[in-house]
C-alpha cells in the first residue's frame, strides 16, 4: 500500500523537531551521533512550530519524526495516540482494511498496527517496497541474484499454469515490475477502504502471487505507470526463486545487521511469502539508517552494502506517475525545485515517509497512522522541509 500523501506529514514534522523541552525517548539507535539542529543548519523556530503542530494534531495521527543531517540525528520525537480507542469500531467490522477480523491484516487492531505488539517497531507499509528494492540490489552486488533485470517475469513461473497469458505478459520483465510499468490490470487509485481496491482484494486472498500473476494484461509493459502493490509482492517471490533465500532472511544478514538494525518484524502472506509490498516494521530511527545508506550511495560506515550503480539506477526516473512525480526502482522521486536539489522518497499508506535529500545532506522520516482520512503528507512534508533547511555543507566524510 502506498501513502495517499505522506509528504505533508514529514516536512512539517521536520520543522518542529528542533526545540524540544524534553529529551527524545531512548531507542536502539543510540550509537548514532547527535547534534543540535541549529548546528547543522536547521531553523530552530520553524522546527518548534512543527513540533507544536504535531503535538496538537494539526497534522493528524503522526507517531514520530526523525531528522538526520550529515549523518547526525538532529531531531527525534514520538507522539502518542490511543489507537485502540480511535479505531475501536472499525477493528470489529469486516471490511477491505479488515477482511478477517483478526490477524496481521486487520489494520485497525492495535495489537498489530501501527506498532507490532507494543514494540517500538512501526508499520512501514509501502516503504517496504524501497527496502525490497535495496535487498535485490544487495544480492546483485554479492552475485547471489544473477538474472538480468530484463529477464521475463514468466521465467520464474510455470507458464502452463499462469492464466491470461498473451504476448504482452510474455514481454513483461523484472524491470517492469520494479518501475510499476508491468501492464497488469490493476486499480489501486481508489481508497484502500474501497472494496474495489486491487491491493485490498489481494490481501484478502489466500494466494497473493497467484492473484497477481493470473490477472489479465491491460497495457503494453513499459508503456504506462500504474501503481501496483501486487507487482511488488511478486518481487519477493522472484527473489526467493532466483536466490534460494527469502527477502527477510537476506535483508537481515546483508542490510539490517550491518546497518545496526536489531529489532524489526516482517509480515508474511497466508501462503508464507514475505510481504514485500507493505509488511515491514521498523523504528523511525532505523528507517533513517536506511535513508543514510542511500544518501551515501550504498556505503554505511565504510562498508559497501549496495553498489553505487544500483543506488543511482534506483533513483533515476524510469516512469512518470504524473503531477510532477517520477519513479525509479521502487523509489518515488518527488519534485523539489530548489535549484539543483533532488529528493528520493519511500512513501507508505497512513503517513510513512523516508526522504533522502542528497544535496542538503538530509534524511527525514515520519511515521503516522491516518488510514481513514489520509492527507497529502508527502507534499506537506517537502514544503515544510524547504522552510526548515538552511544552506549548509556537510564536513568531508559526513
Beta strands, then each sheet from edge to edge (+ up, - down):
strand 1: 62-69
strand 2: 72-78
strand 3: 122-123
strand 4: 265-266
strand 5: 280-282
strand 6: 299-300
strand 7: 303-304
strand 8: 319-322
strand 9: 325-327
strand 10: 332-333
strand 11: 344-348
strand 12: 352-357
strand 13: 362-368
sheet 1: 2+ 1- 13+ 12- 11+
sheet 2: 3+ 5- 4+
sheet 3: 6+ 7-
sheet 4: 8+ 9- 10+
end
